[in-house]
Amino acid sequence: MKVCLLNESFPPVIDGVVNVMMNYAEYLQKDFGAPVIVGTPSYPDADYGKYDYPVVAYPSIDTAAITNGYRAGVPFAEKEIAQLASFGPDIIHTHCPAASTVIARILREQTDAPVVLTYHTKYDIDIRRYMKPKFAADECIRAMVGNIEACDEIWTVSRGAGESLKEIGFTGEYRVMNNGVDFPKGRTDEKSTAALAAQYDLPEGVPVLLFVGRMISYKGIPLILDALKRLSESGQDFRMVFVGKGPDLELFQKRAREYGLADTESTPGKCIFTGPIYDRDVLRAWNTRADLFLFPSTFDTNGLVVREAAACGLACVLIRGSCAAEGITDGQNGFLIDETYEAMAALLQNVLGDLPKLHAIGERAMEELYLSWQTCVAAAFDRYNAILDLKRSGKLPRRKAQATDLLVSLTSREMERLTKTRLFFGSLLDSIDSAAAGMMENIGAFREKRTEIWEDLTEKVASDLGRMRKE
């Protein structure tokens, strides 16, 4: 089975969906021998040749200033789509409902491979954040939903993600397919955690709280800071570590200073902002060193960082009813609170005095929540096969017709025509080049022969003249 994976981001950009893509590519090949090809927008100075699978980088537009470092893919890329089509995928799996899915639909026209889409995040929130006015955002969301409904099967990373998708107009069915964790199960070694203490002010016996993720308000960080202000005023000592970058980072640092939680010239602050950390071993060390993970986000559809924390025996505080809280039992393998800073502060005041109990709950989180990527990709591979069986038997559910279907079909046909034309003229030029090279080779051989004859003739004439002089 050949699998084509598509997404709007890929290294050098690192995010949760990129992590998913790379694990799919790795384990599909390693565990099942399934050849993989990746399609993604091109990024300047990216090295796409270092992977053990082909990466096709199609043209992109620089939108980094308004999308926090991301580029927008241009889906009507005939040459790159031809490369993907020539791979002959059996399954096309797109991980973003934008340009990636447009390309997936065009590829389906050319290869007849079913399209699977995984809905990872609440894209509508970011669309409304960056796109003004409201009617433009509404139309963009409507188009996105149509793009999703045009796929053959929809996967979501949680039940809550599926319900969020329905709230913005999706009318089809979805299947929950879990994401895994690339951390090995278990805590890291003491040497790694000691290195953190050498770099930051982390006194022994003082509780360490951790947040890992994008520095943006809808992740619940303002709630954390407000709770920490109350916690500090109560006399509780702690260290709060924020790992990540994002558009609101400076705002959060400013608020920490205003609350008296940041460094001063004479006193280390209780809040530490490390910036982004891409080294997975260092992230694992932070999850091992911390005593409690704070993740009051109602935005996230899965909360991969919650499972990463659990892999290291670290319990999490989550908002009751959020997608990230699925699978959490309050007080058993994590903590659930209402979405208020008062609830967060009250919980922290209650649990930070008994760190051994926190660690025991973290151990249960490790046993009950951990899910490896090998397990998740195996489930995906099984489902790929089931989809192909349904297709072969003619029982694959009919996807909802979209107003854009005709445009996609016409675009695909035109691209195929352009590809054939380009390949024809490329072949013709190759033939001309070959013929010209042959002619040049013959001319060279003729010149060499002519030079040889001339040298022989010159030598003979000189010899004859010499003999005649002697006579």
C-alpha positions, -999 to 999 in steps of 0.1 A, spaced: 0 0 0 14 34 -10 4 64 11 5 101 2 6 124 33 -3 161 28 -2 190 53 3 227 53 34 225 75 66 204 77 101 210 90 116 236 94 82 244 109 75 223 140 40 219 155 17 192 167 4 182 133 39 180 118 47 156 147 17 135 136 28 135 100 64 125 107 53 96 130 28 84 104 56 84 78 81 67 101 59 38 113 40 32 81 74 24 65 91 8 94 63 -14 107 43 -21 75 67 -16 46 42 10 32 60 34 8 52 71 17 54 104 -1 48 138 15 34 169 0 39 203 17 43 240 9 79 250 2 98 269 29 130 288 21 163 270 29 145 238 39 164 205 33 138 181 19 164 156 8 173 143 42 143 121 48 140 84 39 109 92 18 103 117 -10 90 152 0 74 172 -27 74 209 -19 49 229 -39 49 267 -43 39 288 -13 31 324 -4 48 341 26 20 347 51 43 344 82 35 379 94 -2 372 99 -1 334 107 28 333 132 54 318 109 33 297 85 33 299 47 2 294 26 4 266 -1 -6 273 -37 -26 242 -46 -27 246 -84 9 234 -89 8 212 -120 44 199 -119 43 190 -82 9 174 -84 22 153 -113 51 141 -91 27 131 -64 4 113 -89 33 94 -105 40 79 -71 7 60 -76 -8 64 -41 -34 39 -29 -45 62 0 -43 100 2 -43 113 37 -46 150 42 -40 167 76 -53 202 69 -85 213 52 -69 241 32 -46 238 1 -36 203 12 -71 190 7 -75 208 -26 -44 190 -38 -58 157 -23 -90 162 -43 -71 169 -76 -49 138 -69 -80 117 -64 -92 127 -98 -59 116 -113 -53 84 -93 -88 73 -80 -73 69 -45 -97 75 -16 -90 107 4 -89 106 42 -88 138 62 -78 142 98 -94 172 116 -67 182 141 -77 216 154 -104 243 155 -93 261 124 -124 284 125 -110 301 156 -78 311 139 -97 321 107 -118 345 128 -87 357 146 -68 366 114 -95 373 89 -116 405 90 -144 414 83 -168 388 97 -185 379 63 -151 371 48 -143 347 77 -178 331 74 -172 324 37 -138 310 44 -152 287 70 -180 276 47 -155 268 20 -133 249 45 -163 228 56 -171 220 19 -135 210 14 -138 186 43 -171 171 32 -156 164 -2 -133 138 13 -141 101 15 -136 96 52 -132 121 81 -111 113 112 -110 135 143 -85 133 171 -113 133 198 -150 131 201 -151 168 211 -132 177 179 -159 160 159 -187 178 177 -168 211 172 -167 203 135 -204 198 134 -210 231 151 -195 250 122 -217 233 96 -202 198 89 -231 174 82 -213 141 76 -200 113 98 -166 112 115 -144 85 131 -122 92 162 -86 81 156 -63 88 184 -29 104 182 1 88 200 31 100 219 67 98 207 81 99 243 90 65 256 70 55 286 87 64 318 106 92 335 140 104 322 172 101 341 183 124 370 212 137 350 188 153 324 167 169 351 197 181 370 208 200 339 176 220 341 182 229 377 217 241 368 202 264 342 172 277 360 162 286 396 145 254 407 149 249 444 145 214 458 111 210 475 95 239 457 67 227 434 73 230 397 43 237 374 46 233 337 28 245 305 40 235 270 24 250 239 17 280 218 18 313 237 -16 325 228 -46 336 249 -70 309 238 -48 283 254 -59 295 288 -27 312 298 -43 343 312 -63 320 335 -31 304 347 -14 338 354 -44 351 374 -45 319 394 -8 321 401 -12 357 413 -37 345 439 -15 315 448 15 337 454 -5 362 475 -15 332 497 22 326 505 27 294 484 61 292 468 63 276 433 80 278 400 58 281 368 76 271 336 61 282 303 76 265 272 67 278 238 64 309 216 35 327 201 19 361 193 9 368 229 42 359 246 52 395 253 17 402 267 21 373 292 56 383 302 43 418 309 14 405 330 38 383 350 59 414 358 28 433 368 18 405 391 53 403 407 59 369 393 88 377 370 125 382 376 137 414 392 173 426 396 176 412 431 151 383 432 145 353 408 109 353 396 84 325 401 76 324 364 101 311 338 96 316 301 120 293 282 109 301 247 103 272 222 122 239 229 125 216 199 148 190 215 125 162 225 149 149 252 149 183 269 110 185 267 109 150 283 132 162 311 109 192 318 79 168 320 99 146 344 111 175 366 77 191 369 52 182 396 20 192 378 11 202 342 -14 231 338 -35 230 306 -67 250 309 -73 251 271 -108 247 257 -93 253 222 -73 221 218 -91 192 202 -68 165 216 -41 180 239 -11 159 228 10 176 255 -13 160 281 -4 125 268 33 135 267 31 146 303 14 113 312 42 94 294 66 109 320 43 103 350 31 139 352 -6 146 361 -25 175 344 -50 201 354 -77 204 327 -110 222 321 -140 199 328 -157 190 295 -129 201 272 -116 179 244 -82 176 262 -99 163 293 -114 132 275 -102 101 293 -94 120 325 -110 109 358 -108 137 384 -85 129 413 -75 95 397 -53 102 367 -56 140 366 -76 170 378 -107 187 363 -118 222 372 -143 248 360 -129 274 336 -121 301 362 -89 313 377 -105 309 412 -110 272 406 -74 268 394 -60 287 424 -82 267 448 -70 234 433 -34 244 434 -36 255 471 -52 222 479 -28 198 461 7 214 462 11 206 498 12 169 491 37 162 463 39 124 468 1 122 462 5 143 430 33 119 418 11 89 425 -17 104 404 9 110 377 19 74 378 -17 64 372 -19 88 343 11 70 328 -6 37 331 -40 47 319 -34 75 293 -2 66 275 -6 56 239 23 49 216 26 60 180 32 24 169 -3 15 183 -20 45 167 -4 41 132 -13 4 133 -49 13 138 -47 38 110 -31 12 87 -59 -12 95 -85 15 87 -67 23 54 -71 -14 44 -108 -13 54 -114 18 33 -97 1 3 -118 -30 8 -150 -9 8 -139 8 -24 -131 -25 -41 -165 -38 -32 -183 -6 -42 -195 0 -6 -175 31 2 -200 57 14 -208 83 -13 -193 116 -3 -215 147 -3 -215 165 -36 -199 200 -35 -203 231 -57 -165 230 -63 -164 194 -76 -167 204 -112 -140 230 -108 -117 205 -92 -124 179 -120 -118 205 -147 -86 217 -130 -74 181 -127 -80 174 -164 -63 206 -175 -33 197 -152 -31 163 -168 -31 179 -202 -4 203 -193 16 174 -178 14 154 -210 23 184 -230 52 192 -207 64 156 -208 60 154 -246 81 185 -252 105 174 -226 110 141 -244 113 159 -277 139 183 -263 158 153 -249 157 136 -283 170 168 -300 197 171 -273 206 134 -278 208 138 -316 228 170 -313 252 153 -289 255 125 -314 263 149 -342 288 167 -321 304 134 -312 306 124 -349 320 158 -358 346 154 -331 355 120 -344 358 134 -379 380 162 -367 402 137 -349 405 115 -380 412 145 -402 440 156 -379 454 121 -379 454 119 -417 469 154 -420 497 145 -395 504 113 -415 504 131 -448 527 159 -434 550 133 -421 551 114 -454 557 146 -474 585 156 -451 600 122 -454 598 122 -492 613 157 -495 642 146 -473 648 115 -494 647 136 -526 673 161 -513 697 132 -506 693 119 -541 
